[in-house]
Amino acid sequence: MTISLTLTASVLALSACKDKSPEVIKPVQEEVVKTTNLADMIADPRRSDESARDQFRHPKETLEFFEVTPGKHVAEIWPGWYTNILAPYAKLNGGQYTAVLYPETSDRSITRVAAFKEKYTDTDVYGVIGYGAFGKDHGAIMAPGSVDVLMSFRNVHNWMGGGYAEDAFKEFYAALKPGGILGIVEHRLPETMEQDPRGATGYVQESYMKALAEAAGFEFVGSSEVNANPRDTADHPYGVWTLPPRSRTPETGSTEAADFNAAAYKNIGESDRATLKFRKPF
């Protein structure tokens, strides 16, 4: 009996010690917070190959001027460089990004469209990108009245050269919601110089672009000098393509090459650019 009682007491003591063993505290896993502002989108390492041009393109200031804010449907005509900013920003802010690409009317355009879509397939980063198409005689670029902000960067001269600049602005007007913003950045031709209606030099006067937009029904809201470059005189031998990033030069051994100063054009930097904001009336 004494041995039995002793064993029972020992078991109870061990059980009590077990009940009082220290609680195992699991480490708290910190939630990864994804930043949602434009500055962080622009600073993201995935843009390492593109960020060298930020000093000329001023993406944060430009997008803020065009009223790119959370929750909006933002579309870009013939996109590329800005997609790495706009698509992730839209995904993290409850918005929508639509890339308005070239119509798939040739082997080249089919290849280009496929390459673009393949590049931005990661929905964890870019969300579900919407797609539209824009080109000469193509018609509606997306559903009418569906976009809050529609932007184009350095393309007006292309539409002029193709003879469809007027139609372009009409299609942009149709795509925007009432009150929607059209943002245009383009190589700027001084008003004192003669405007080539085909835009052959790549430079376009602000007054010319305003006339195109207003003829389509837009109201001019304002302009920004954020992309201005006073060093650019807009009178270069190969038009805007004389300047970086294209930096076109004459053929080696040609007459033009003898007096061509490539370093001088490189030192100018990228072109002087007009940054214009228009609104579709309510």
HELIX and SHEET records of a PDB file:
HELIX    1   1 THR A    2  ASP A   19  1                                  18    
HELIX    2   2 LEU A   38  ALA A   43  1                                   6    
HELIX    3   3 PRO A   45  ARG A   47  5                                   3    
HELIX    4   4 SER A   51  ARG A   53  5                                   3    
HELIX    5   5 ASP A   54  ARG A   57  1                                   4    
HELIX    6   6 PRO A   59  PHE A   65  1                                   7    
HELIX    7   7 THR A   83  LEU A   92  1                                  10    
HELIX    8   8 ASP A  107  LYS A  119  1                                  13    
HELIX    9   9 THR A  123  TYR A  126  1                                   4    
HELIX   10  10 VAL A  156  GLY A  162  1                                   7    
HELIX   11  11 ALA A  165  ALA A  175  1                                  11    
HELIX   12  12 GLU A  206  ALA A  215  1                                  10    
HELIX   13  13 GLY A  239  THR A  242  5                                   4    
HELIX   14  14 THR A  255  ALA A  258  1                                   4    
HELIX   15  15 ALA A  262  ILE A  268  1                                   7    
SHEET    1   A 7 GLY A 130  ALA A 133  0                                        
SHEET    2   A 7 GLN A  96  LEU A 101  1                                        
SHEET    3   A 7 HIS A  73  ILE A  77  1                                        
SHEET    4   A 7 VAL A 147  PHE A 153  1                                        
SHEET    5   A 7 LEU A 176  HIS A 187  1                                        
SHEET    6   A 7 ARG A 273  ARG A 279 -1                                        
SHEET    7   A 7 GLU A 219  SER A 224 -1                                        
END                                                                             
